[in-house]
Amino acid sequence: MAKATPHGPTPPASYEAALQELEQLVAKLESGDLPLEQLLSQYQRGAELLAFCRERLQAVQTQVQVLDQGVLKAWTPDAA
């Protein structure tokens, strides 16, 4: 898990790092072995990571729209 700083938890280095940390947090939460206080803080960190991932995905989608001049094209296996 990311170390806390005076300004809050360290943001993930990348989408992939956030996704990996989120998967680890889900496994911990599902294990049922965490005390209530840690459960709440881990859940909060998971929500932050999820928001980070959603923001990154939205940014990529926006970039694709710009590259396609605002027209998203349906992907088909033949087009790849």
Phi, psi and omega in degrees: 000151180293146180279143179284145175243172178301338182258012179115184182293152179291131177291151179297153180287333183201172175301316182297320178294319179295317180296319178296315179296321179297318178297320178294320179295318179300317179299318178296316181295320181288338181293331181076012184265001184269141172296158185306316182296317179290325179301314180295315181292324178292321177297318179297316178298320177299319178296321178295318180294320178298317178297319178301313181297317179298318179297317179296316179296320178296320179297319179294318179299319178297319178297320179295319178298319179295316180296326178270015179057043175080002180243112177281132180259139178293134180275135174230150180302329180290335182279345184283000000 
